[in-house]
Amino acid sequence: MSGAGEIVHIDPAAALPGGEVLIECRAYDTSSLNECQVLFGEMRARLVGASPARVLALVPEEYEEGGQLEVTLESGDGARTAPAQITIGEKLALDLHNVANPAFDPDDGALWVMRSGSRGQKELVSLFRITTDGHVVDVNGEIVNPTGLAFDQNGQLFVTSRNDGTVYRLTHFHEVVPFARDLGIATGLAFDKDGIMYVGDRTGTIYRVNGIGEAHEWASLEPSIAAYHLAFGPDGALYVTGPTVSSFDAVMRIDEHGDAEIFYRGLGRPGGLAFDTAGNLYVAASLRGRRGVVRISPDGRAATLVVAGMNVIGLAFSADGRMAVVTNDSAYNLPLGIRGTLLR
């Protein structure tokens, strides 16, 4: 075996540009550490740390094409390992300001993202559609601070504004119509299996909103410093994240009566969340100091980092098994073959 040794495993097996991945290896010669290299394709990665058994490296920011990429270790004597594979997210758009999950349009598969801006800041264009062939289309700038995005069962998009506490409805002609008002600092947005809307006010209230926009307080949680993020699980319960200053935050589960309990605790700055068809919950968060997308088992007992990435805000699943991941300023596509639930 050469001084490069061999790669045993890459954790996680998917990442965004700039994400930190752990390369488990065997017999990697790090005696000349300044000559050791990790190569993603032929791009040299920044090393965070290295030992004969473990290497931490950052996926090169320059790699934006996405897809399968070979990873190799190179030792000081110029020897390289046999390559291992990693899936890298394809950058779809930049110069955004995402503060919650993106949303896939059920009609044509386009991905909706945002440029939310700081509180009270009106952007020239605040909502965008990324078509399935990769074109970024300006849609609307009327909504100030768009935050939560969700489609109802009829395929209409609803958007919360944390600026004025209003939920807006976008018609199929992209006209903006106020739907529900006076919802505090309205952030998270989700629909249950019966098409009833739920809105999170980050000061601590979850509202239930009927079909004509009338809202009533349904559940109460601890206030969040940023936002509430909502998603209904296959069990019919509402799952909520609301990051605090703690590095050990929880995902909350709220039953049909509005009673809340802890589903999983141990995440740093949890954000957007979504379920797959097997009942696994995916959360934009950090787990044991590593940031990206975390998968939590249906029973809430096990959590694993499945996508490495910095500044990850939210995610969504397409009908054909793609995962869209948004950071604070960009949107990415990861063809991971994971199918999400039909609950929005």
C-alpha positions in Angstrom: 0.0 0.0 0.0 1.3 3.5 -0.9 1.6 6.4 1.4 -1.8 7.5 0.3 -3.4 4.4 1.9 -7.0 3.9 0.9 -10.3 5.6 1.4 -12.8 3.6 3.4 -15.8 5.8 3.5 -17.0 9.4 2.9 -19.4 10.9 5.4 -21.8 12.2 4.3 -22.0 10.9 0.7 -23.5 14.2 -0.6 -22.4 17.8 -0.1 -22.8 21.3 -1.4 -19.8 23.4 -2.5 -18.1 24.6 0.6 -19.5 21.8 2.7 -17.3 19.9 5.2 -16.9 16.2 4.6 -15.2 13.5 6.7 -13.1 11.0 4.7 -12.4 7.9 6.7 -9.2 6.3 5.5 -6.6 3.7 6.3 -2.9 4.1 6.5 -2.8 7.6 5.1 0.8 9.0 5.6 0.4 12.4 7.2 4.0 12.8 8.3 4.4 15.6 5.8 1.1 17.2 6.4 1.8 20.3 4.3 2.2 18.1 1.3 -1.0 16.1 1.8 -3.9 16.8 -0.5 -7.5 16.0 -1.0 -8.7 16.2 -4.6 -12.3 16.6 -5.7 -11.9 15.7 -9.3 -8.7 17.6 -10.0 -9.6 20.5 -7.7 -7.5 20.7 -4.5 -9.7 21.0 -1.4 -8.9 22.9 1.8 -7.9 20.6 4.6 -9.5 21.2 8.0 -7.7 18.4 9.7 -5.9 15.1 8.9 -4.7 11.9 10.5 -3.9 8.4 9.2 -7.5 7.4 9.8 -9.6 10.6 9.2 -9.4 13.6 7.0 -11.7 16.6 7.2 -11.9 18.7 4.0 -14.1 21.4 2.4 -15.6 20.8 -1.0 -14.1 23.4 -3.3 -16.4 26.4 -3.7 -15.6 26.6 -7.4 -17.3 23.3 -8.2 -20.8 24.3 -9.2 -21.7 21.8 -11.9 -23.0 19.2 -9.5 -23.3 15.4 -10.0 -21.0 12.5 -9.1 -17.4 13.5 -8.4 -14.3 11.4 -7.6 -12.4 12.0 -4.4 -8.8 11.0 -3.9 -6.1 11.4 -1.3 -2.6 12.3 -2.3 0.4 11.8 0.0 3.7 13.6 0.1 5.3 11.1 -2.2 2.8 11.8 -4.9 0.8 8.6 -4.5 -3.0 8.7 -4.8 -5.7 6.4 -3.4 -8.2 4.7 -5.6 -11.1 7.2 -6.0 -14.3 7.3 -3.9 -17.5 8.8 -5.0 -19.5 11.8 -3.6 -22.6 13.6 -5.0 -22.2 17.4 -5.2 -25.1 19.8 -5.4 -25.6 21.7 -8.7 -25.9 25.4 -8.2 -29.2 26.6 -9.7 -29.2 30.3 -8.6 -27.3 32.7 -6.5 -27.8 36.3 -5.2 -30.8 35.1 -3.2 -31.9 35.7 0.4 -33.6 32.5 1.5 -35.0 32.4 5.0 -37.2 29.2 4.8 -37.8 26.2 2.6 -38.1 26.5 -1.2 -41.2 25.0 -2.8 -41.7 22.9 -5.9 -44.6 23.9 -8.1 -46.9 20.8 -8.4 -48.0 22.0 -11.9 -44.7 22.2 -13.7 -41.9 21.2 -11.3 -40.4 24.7 -11.1 -38.7 25.6 -7.8 -39.8 28.8 -6.0 -37.2 30.7 -4.0 -36.9 34.2 -2.6 -34.9 37.3 -2.0 -36.4 38.2 1.4 -34.3 41.1 2.5 -33.9 42.6 5.9 -36.9 43.5 8.0 -38.9 46.1 6.2 -36.7 46.2 3.1 -38.6 46.1 -0.2 -36.8 44.3 -2.9 -37.4 45.0 -6.6 -38.0 41.3 -7.1 -38.6 39.1 -4.1 -39.9 35.9 -5.6 -38.3 33.8 -8.3 -39.1 30.6 -10.2 -36.3 28.2 -11.3 -37.7 26.3 -14.2 -36.8 22.6 -14.8 -34.4 23.6 -17.6 -32.5 25.9 -15.2 -33.8 29.4 -16.1 -34.3 31.8 -13.2 -37.5 33.8 -13.8 -38.4 37.0 -11.9 -42.0 36.8 -10.6 -43.0 39.4 -8.1 -41.7 42.1 -5.8 -44.9 43.2 -4.1 -44.5 41.1 -1.0 -42.1 42.6 1.5 -40.0 40.0 3.3 -41.5 36.8 1.9 -40.8 34.0 4.3 -42.8 30.8 4.2 -43.8 29.3 0.9 -46.3 26.5 0.5 -48.7 25.2 -2.2 -52.3 24.2 -1.3 -54.1 21.1 -2.7 -55.3 23.2 -5.7 -51.8 24.1 -6.7 -51.9 27.8 -5.5 -48.9 29.3 -3.8 -49.3 31.0 -0.5 -46.6 33.2 1.0 -46.1 34.6 4.5 -44.6 38.0 5.2 -42.8 38.6 8.4 -43.0 42.3 7.7 -46.7 42.8 8.0 -48.0 39.5 9.5 -50.0 38.7 6.3 -50.4 35.5 4.3 -50.6 36.3 0.6 -52.1 34.1 -2.2 -50.5 34.2 -5.7 -53.0 33.6 -8.4 -52.0 31.5 -11.5 -51.3 34.9 -13.2 -48.9 35.8 -10.3 -51.2 38.5 -8.9 -50.8 39.0 -5.2 -54.0 38.8 -3.0 -54.0 39.1 0.8 -55.5 36.0 2.3 -55.1 36.3 6.1 -53.9 39.2 8.3 -52.7 40.0 11.8 -50.6 36.9 12.3 -47.8 38.5 14.2 -44.3 37.9 12.8 -45.6 35.3 10.3 -43.0 32.9 9.2 -43.6 29.1 8.8 -46.5 27.9 6.6 -47.9 24.4 6.0 -51.2 22.7 5.0 -52.5 19.5 6.6 -54.1 16.5 4.8 -57.4 18.3 4.8 -56.1 21.4 3.2 -56.2 23.5 6.3 -53.5 26.2 6.7 -51.2 26.6 9.6 -49.0 29.6 10.2 -46.1 30.1 12.7 -45.7 33.4 14.5 -42.1 33.4 15.7 -43.2 35.1 19.0 -44.7 31.8 20.0 -48.1 31.1 18.4 -49.1 28.6 15.8 -52.3 29.8 14.0 -54.9 27.6 12.3 -56.4 29.4 9.3 -59.7 28.3 7.6 -60.6 28.6 3.9 -61.7 32.2 4.1 -58.6 33.5 6.0 -60.0 33.5 9.5 -57.3 32.6 12.0 -57.3 31.4 15.6 -54.6 30.4 18.0 -54.0 26.7 17.9 -50.8 25.9 19.7 -48.1 27.8 21.7 -44.3 27.3 21.7 -41.3 29.1 23.0 -40.4 32.2 21.0 -37.8 31.9 18.2 -35.0 34.4 17.4 -35.5 33.8 13.7 -38.5 31.9 12.4 -40.8 28.9 12.8 -40.5 26.3 10.1 -43.5 23.9 9.7 -44.1 20.5 8.0 -46.8 17.9 8.4 -45.6 14.4 8.9 -47.2 11.2 7.5 -48.7 10.6 10.9 -50.8 13.8 10.6 -48.9 15.7 13.3 -47.3 19.1 12.7 -43.5 19.2 13.2 -41.9 22.6 14.0 -38.5 24.0 14.4 -37.7 27.4 15.8 -34.0 28.1 16.4 -32.9 29.8 19.6 -29.5 30.8 20.9 -29.0 27.2 22.1 -26.9 24.7 20.2 -29.1 21.9 21.4 -32.5 22.8 20.0 -35.5 20.5 19.5 -37.9 19.5 16.8 -41.4 19.8 18.2 -44.3 17.5 17.4 -47.8 19.0 17.8 -50.8 16.6 17.7 -54.2 17.2 16.3 -55.3 18.8 19.6 -52.5 21.4 19.5 -50.5 19.7 22.3 -46.8 19.9 21.8 -44.0 17.5 22.7 -40.3 17.1 21.9 -39.7 14.8 18.9 -35.9 15.1 18.8 -33.4 17.3 20.7 -29.8 17.9 19.8 -29.7 20.2 16.7 -28.0 23.5 16.2 -30.0 26.3 14.6 -32.6 24.0 13.0 -34.4 25.5 10.0 -36.5 24.2 7.2 -37.8 20.6 7.3 -39.4 18.0 5.0 -40.5 14.3 5.1 -39.7 11.5 2.7 -42.2 8.7 1.9 -40.6 6.4 4.4 -41.4 8.8 7.3 -37.8 10.1 7.8 -37.6 13.8 8.7 -35.0 16.0 7.0 -33.9 19.2 8.7 -31.5 22.0 7.8 -29.4 22.1 10.9 -26.1 21.2 12.5 -25.6 17.9 14.2 -22.7 17.5 16.6 -21.0 20.6 15.1 -21.4 19.6 11.5 -23.8 21.6 9.3 -26.0 20.6 6.5 -29.2 18.5 6.1 -29.9 16.0 9.0 -32.1 12.9 8.6 -34.0 11.9 11.7 -35.6 8.4 11.8 -39.4 8.1 12.1 -39.2 7.2 15.8 -37.0 10.2 16.5 -34.2 8.1 18.0 -31.5 8.4 15.4 -30.1 11.4 13.5 -27.5 11.4 10.7 -26.0 14.1 8.6 -26.8 13.3 4.9 -25.8 16.4 3.1 -22.9 18.6 4.1 -23.2 22.3 3.6 -22.7 25.7 5.2 -25.5 28.2 5.9 -28.2 25.7 4.9 -31.6 27.2 5.4 -34.2 24.8 4.0 -35.0 22.0 1.5 -37.7 20.5 -0.6 -38.3 17.2 -2.5 -39.4 17.1 -6.1 -41.8 14.6 -7.6 -38.9 12.9 -9.4 -36.7 12.3 -6.4 -34.5 15.4 -6.4 -33.7 17.3 -3.3 -33.5 21.1 -3.6 -31.4 22.7 -0.8 -31.2 26.4 -0.2 -28.5 28.3 1.6 -28.9 31.9 2.7 -27.8 33.1 -0.8 -28.1 30.2 -3.2 -30.2 27.2 -4.4 -28.9 23.8 -5.3 -30.1 20.6 -6.9 -29.1 17.1 -5.5 -30.4 14.1 -7.4 -30.5 11.7 -4.4 -33.5 9.7 -5.5 -35.5 10.6 -2.3 -39.2 11.0 -2.7 -41.1 13.3 -0.4 -44.6 13.0 1.0 -47.5 14.7 -0.7 -48.3 16.6 2.4 -47.2 20.2 2.0 
